[in-house]
C-alpha cells in the first residue's frame, strides 16, 4: 500500500497500515524536509533509535495517531521555515 500525502490530512488507523508502509512513509517525510535521523528525532521528541526502528519497519508506534499528528506538524513547520528563509 502506497501512502498518499493526504495521509497527513486524513490519517488512517493503525490497523490499516503495515510496518513496511509506515517505514516508507517516515523515510519519505524525513527526506522531503531534508532532516537527518538525529534532527528528525529531535523534532519529533523521540530518540534516534526510535526513528531507526520506524524506518526499518520494526514497529508501528502504539500512539500511532499522535505520531502522525507530530509528523504533520514537523513537516509543516519545516516547510514554513524554509519559505521564510528563501
N, CA and C atoms as an extended XYZ file, in Angstrom:
258
Properties=species:S:1:pos:R:3:atomname:S:1:resname:S:1:resid:I:1 pbc="F F F"
N         0.839       -1.182        0.000 N   UNK     1
C         0.000        0.000        0.000 CA  UNK     1
C         0.878        1.236        0.000 C   UNK     1
N         0.747        2.078       -0.988 N   UNK     2
C         1.451        3.349       -1.009 CA  UNK     2
C         0.666        4.335       -0.155 C   UNK     2
N         1.392        5.148        0.586 N   UNK     3
C         0.745        6.088        1.477 CA  UNK     3
C         0.722        7.459        0.801 C   UNK     3
N        -0.446        7.931        0.435 N   UNK     4
C        -0.529        9.230       -0.225 CA  UNK     4
C        -0.281       10.365        0.766 C   UNK     4
N         0.066       11.534        0.247 N   UNK     5
C         0.287       12.682        1.113 CA  UNK     5
C        -0.961       13.069        1.878 C   UNK     5
N        -2.123       12.721        1.359 N   UNK     6
C        -3.367       13.017        2.065 CA  UNK     6
C        -3.381       12.328        3.429 C   UNK     6
N        -2.538       11.315        3.587 N   UNK     7
C        -2.372       10.610        4.844 CA  UNK     7
C        -2.073       11.589        5.979 C   UNK     7
N        -1.412       12.693        5.650 N   UNK     8
C        -1.103       13.692        6.663 CA  UNK     8
C        -2.340       14.472        7.084 C   UNK     8
N        -3.304       14.569        6.206 N   UNK     9
C        -4.506       15.335        6.493 CA  UNK     9
C        -5.618       14.430        7.008 C   UNK     9
N        -5.771       13.279        6.412 N   UNK    10
C        -6.842       12.352        6.738 CA  UNK    10
C        -6.222       11.015        7.149 C   UNK    10
N        -5.693       10.930        8.380 N   UNK    11
C        -4.961        9.729        8.792 CA  UNK    11
C        -5.801        8.460        8.744 C   UNK    11
N        -5.108        7.359        8.507 N   UNK    12
C        -5.742        6.059        8.549 CA  UNK    12
C        -5.440        5.435        9.901 C   UNK    12
N        -6.135        4.390       10.240 N   UNK    13
C        -5.917        3.756       11.532 CA  UNK    13
C        -4.689        2.865       11.493 C   UNK    13
N        -4.187        2.566       12.670 N   UNK    14
C        -3.003        1.723       12.813 CA  UNK    14
C        -3.218        0.355       12.169 C   UNK    14
N        -4.423       -0.129       12.198 N   UNK    15
C        -4.743       -1.443       11.643 CA  UNK    15
C        -4.723       -1.459       10.119 C   UNK    15
N        -4.789       -0.295        9.492 N   UNK    16
C        -4.851       -0.200        8.037 CA  UNK    16
C        -3.483       -0.057        7.371 C   UNK    16
N        -2.416       -0.080        8.155 N   UNK    17
C        -1.091        0.152        7.598 CA  UNK    17
C        -0.118       -0.913        8.094 C   UNK    17
N         0.749       -1.341        7.216 N   UNK    18
C         1.757       -2.333        7.606 CA  UNK    18
C         2.989       -1.600        8.146 C   UNK    18
N         3.825       -2.286        8.916 N   UNK    19
C         5.067       -1.665        9.384 CA  UNK    19
C         5.949       -1.181        8.228 C   UNK    19
N         5.940       -1.916        7.123 N   UNK    20
C         6.747       -1.524        5.962 CA  UNK    20
C         6.235       -0.225        5.342 C   UNK    20
N         4.918       -0.089        5.259 N   UNK    21
C         4.339        1.138        4.714 CA  UNK    21
C         4.603        2.325        5.638 C   UNK    21
N         4.507        2.081        6.938 N   UNK    22
C         4.803        3.145        7.891 CA  UNK    22
C         6.271        3.552        7.768 C   UNK    22
N         7.160        2.574        7.619 N   UNK    23
C         8.592        2.848        7.451 CA  UNK    23
C         8.822        3.721        6.222 C   UNK    23
N         8.212        3.350        5.116 N   UNK    24
C         8.366        4.114        3.875 CA  UNK    24
C         7.848        5.537        4.042 C   UNK    24
N         6.740        5.676        4.725 N   UNK    25
C         6.151        6.986        4.969 CA  UNK    25
C         7.100        7.870        5.783 C   UNK    25
N         7.633        7.317        6.868 N   UNK    26
C         8.536        8.084        7.731 CA  UNK    26
C         9.776        8.509        6.944 C   UNK    26
N        10.362        7.567        6.211 N   UNK    27
C        11.546        7.875        5.402 CA  UNK    27
C        11.237        8.984        4.400 C   UNK    27
N        10.131        8.856        3.689 N   UNK    28
C         9.762        9.861        2.686 CA  UNK    28
C         9.512       11.232        3.308 C   UNK    28
N         8.852       11.271        4.449 N   UNK    29
C         8.592       12.547        5.111 CA  UNK    29
C         9.893       13.175        5.592 C   UNK    29
N        10.765       12.371        6.190 N   UNK    30
C        12.043       12.887        6.686 CA  UNK    30
C        12.893       13.422        5.533 C   UNK    30
N        12.977       12.645        4.464 N   UNK    31
C        13.762       13.080        3.299 CA  UNK    31
C        13.154       14.330        2.656 C   UNK    31
N        11.837       14.411        2.617 N   UNK    32
C        11.181       15.539        1.953 CA  UNK    32
C        11.479       16.870        2.627 C   UNK    32
N        11.813       16.825        3.924 N   UNK    33
C        12.134       18.068        4.624 CA  UNK    33
C        13.630       18.182        4.919 C   UNK    33
N        14.404       17.222        4.418 N   UNK    34
C        15.856       17.318        4.471 CA  UNK    34
C        16.479       17.201        5.844 C   UNK    34
N        15.898       16.374        6.708 N   UNK    35
C        16.462       16.202        8.038 CA  UNK    35
C        17.186       14.868        8.175 C   UNK    35
N        18.237       14.873        8.974 N   UNK    36
C        18.899       13.620        9.333 CA  UNK    36
C        18.010       12.880       10.314 C   UNK    36
N        18.317       11.622       10.545 N   UNK    37
C        17.545       10.873       11.550 CA  UNK    37
C        17.636       11.560       12.911 C   UNK    37
N        18.820       12.018       13.242 N   UNK    38
C        19.020       12.674       14.535 CA  UNK    38
C        18.147       13.919       14.656 C   UNK    38
N        18.182       14.773       13.640 N   UNK    39
C        17.395       16.005       13.683 CA  UNK    39
C        15.894       15.732       13.637 C   UNK    39
N        15.505       14.741       12.852 N   UNK    40
C        14.090       14.362       12.796 CA  UNK    40
C        13.636       13.863       14.167 C   UNK    40
N        14.463       13.047       14.810 N   UNK    41
C        14.134       12.538       16.140 CA  UNK    41
C        13.985       13.682       17.140 C   UNK    41
N        14.911       14.639       17.085 N   UNK    42
C        14.816       15.799       17.976 CA  UNK    42
C        13.514       16.559       17.742 C   UNK    42
N        13.179       16.778       16.486 N   UNK    43
C        11.946       17.495       16.152 CA  UNK    43
C        10.708       16.719       16.597 C   UNK    43
N        10.801       15.387       16.556 N   UNK    44
C         9.664       14.543       16.928 CA  UNK    44
C         9.556       14.325       18.441 C   UNK    44
N        10.640       14.621       19.153 N   UNK    45
C        10.637       14.391       20.598 CA  UNK    45
C        10.865       12.935       20.969 C   UNK    45
N        11.568       12.213       20.095 N   UNK    46
C        11.899       10.807       20.364 CA  UNK    46
C        13.412       10.648       20.193 C   UNK    46
N        13.928        9.484       20.556 N   UNK    47
C        15.365        9.299       20.339 CA  UNK    47
C        15.616        8.751       18.941 C   UNK    47
N        16.860        8.876       18.504 N   UNK    48
C        17.245        8.463       17.155 CA  UNK    48
C        16.942        6.987       16.910 C   UNK    48
N        17.132        6.159       17.920 N   UNK    49
C        16.857        4.730       17.790 CA  UNK    49
C        15.405        4.441       17.443 C   UNK    49
N        14.506        5.252       17.951 N   UNK    50
C        13.085        5.084       17.634 CA  UNK    50
C        12.850        5.329       16.149 C   UNK    50
N        13.448        6.381       15.615 N   UNK    51
C        13.308        6.677       14.190 CA  UNK    51
C        13.893        5.534       13.361 C   UNK    51
N        15.041        5.007       13.783 N   UNK    52
C        15.653        3.865       13.088 CA  UNK    52
C        14.701        2.684       13.081 C   UNK    52
N        14.081        2.375       14.217 N   UNK    53
C        13.116        1.264       14.289 CA  UNK    53
C        11.952        1.494       13.339 C   UNK    53
N        11.412        2.714       13.330 N   UNK    54
C        10.303        3.026       12.428 CA  UNK    54
C        10.721        2.830       10.987 C   UNK    54
N        11.896        3.342       10.631 N   UNK    55
C        12.344        3.295        9.242 CA  UNK    55
C        12.739        1.896        8.787 C   UNK    55
N        13.045        1.034        9.687 N   UNK    56
C        13.355       -0.357        9.338 CA  UNK    56
C        12.108       -1.220        9.274 C   UNK    56
N        10.981       -0.650        9.628 N   UNK    57
C         9.736       -1.406        9.603 CA  UNK    57
C         9.605       -2.363       10.776 C   UNK    57
N        10.342       -2.082       11.851 N   UNK    58
C        10.301       -2.959       13.023 CA  UNK    58
C         9.019       -2.806       13.823 C   UNK    58
N         8.519       -1.591       13.898 N   UNK    59
C         7.345       -1.328       14.730 CA  UNK    59
C         6.479       -0.230       14.129 C   UNK    59
N         5.233       -0.265       14.513 N   UNK    60
C         4.332        0.871       14.339 CA  UNK    60
C         4.063        1.342       15.757 C   UNK    60
N         4.241        2.617       16.038 N   UNK    61
C         4.079        3.088       17.411 CA  UNK    61
C         2.673        2.854       17.947 C   UNK    61
N         2.607        2.573       19.243 N   UNK    62
C         1.298        2.346       19.868 CA  UNK    62
C         0.472        3.628       19.857 C   UNK    62
N         1.134        4.771       19.925 N   UNK    63
C         0.445        6.061       19.866 CA  UNK    63
C         0.469        6.602       18.435 C   UNK    63
N         0.078        5.742       17.517 N   UNK    64
C         0.125        5.981       16.070 CA  UNK    64
C        -0.488        7.323       15.669 C   UNK    64
N        -1.682        7.618       16.133 N   UNK    65
C        -2.370        8.857       15.747 CA  UNK    65
C        -1.588       10.081       16.212 C   UNK    65
N        -1.050       10.011       17.401 N   UNK    66
C        -0.261       11.115       17.942 CA  UNK    66
C         1.023       11.313       17.142 C   UNK    66
N         1.672       10.227       16.760 N   UNK    67
C         2.897       10.309       15.960 CA  UNK    67
C         2.598       10.915       14.591 C   UNK    67
N         1.499       10.494       13.976 N   UNK    68
C         1.121       11.078       12.674 CA  UNK    68
C         0.898       12.581       12.792 C   UNK    68
N         0.244       12.977       13.857 N   UNK    69
C        -0.008       14.398       14.058 CA  UNK    69
C         1.309       15.149       14.249 C   UNK    69
N         2.227       14.579       15.000 N   UNK    70
C         3.521       15.214       15.216 CA  UNK    70
C         4.310       15.299       13.914 C   UNK    70
N         4.289       14.241       13.114 N   UNK    71
C         4.962       14.279       11.805 CA  UNK    71
C         4.362       15.395       10.953 C   UNK    71
N         3.056       15.501       10.952 N   UNK    72
C         2.378       16.549       10.183 CA  UNK    72
C         2.854       17.928       10.625 C   UNK    72
N         2.958       18.139       11.919 N   UNK    73
C         3.392       19.432       12.447 CA  UNK    73
C         4.854       19.704       12.087 C   UNK    73
N         5.711       18.698       12.260 N   UNK    74
C         7.138       18.861       11.945 CA  UNK    74
C         7.321       19.220       10.474 C   UNK    74
N         6.623       18.520        9.596 N   UNK    75
C         6.738       18.793        8.159 CA  UNK    75
C         6.228       20.202        7.845 C   UNK    75
N         5.100       20.546        8.399 N   UNK    76
C         4.505       21.868        8.154 CA  UNK    76
C         5.430       22.983        8.633 C   UNK    76
N         5.973       22.854        9.828 N   UNK    77
C         6.862       23.876       10.380 CA  UNK    77
C         8.145       23.981        9.556 C   UNK    77
N         8.689       22.838        9.171 N   UNK    78
C         9.936       22.838        8.382 CA  UNK    78
C         9.715       23.522        7.028 C   UNK    78
N         8.610       23.220        6.384 N   UNK    79
C         8.303       23.851        5.092 CA  UNK    79
C         8.107       25.349        5.276 C   UNK    79
N         7.386       25.734        6.307 N   UNK    80
C         7.148       27.163        6.574 CA  UNK    80
C         8.477       27.876        6.836 C   UNK    80
N         9.358       27.271        7.613 N   UNK    81
C        10.655       27.890        7.908 CA  UNK    81
C        11.516       28.017        6.667 C   UNK    81
N        11.474       27.010        5.783 N   UNK    82
C        12.233       27.091        4.538 CA  UNK    82
C        11.748       28.254        3.684 C   UNK    82
N        10.446       28.478        3.671 N   UNK    83
C         9.879       29.570        2.878 CA  UNK    83
C        10.307       30.921        3.442 C   UNK    83
N        10.389       31.030        4.773 N   UNK    84
C        10.777       32.288        5.395 CA  UNK    84
C        12.231       32.617        5.114 C   UNK    84
N        13.053       31.577        5.003 N   UNK    85
C        14.483       31.772        4.760 CA  UNK    85
C        14.738       32.129        3.302 C   UNK    85
N        13.966       31.540        2.401 N   UNK    86
C        14.191       31.719        0.955 CA  UNK    86
C        13.861       33.100        0.478 C   UNK    86
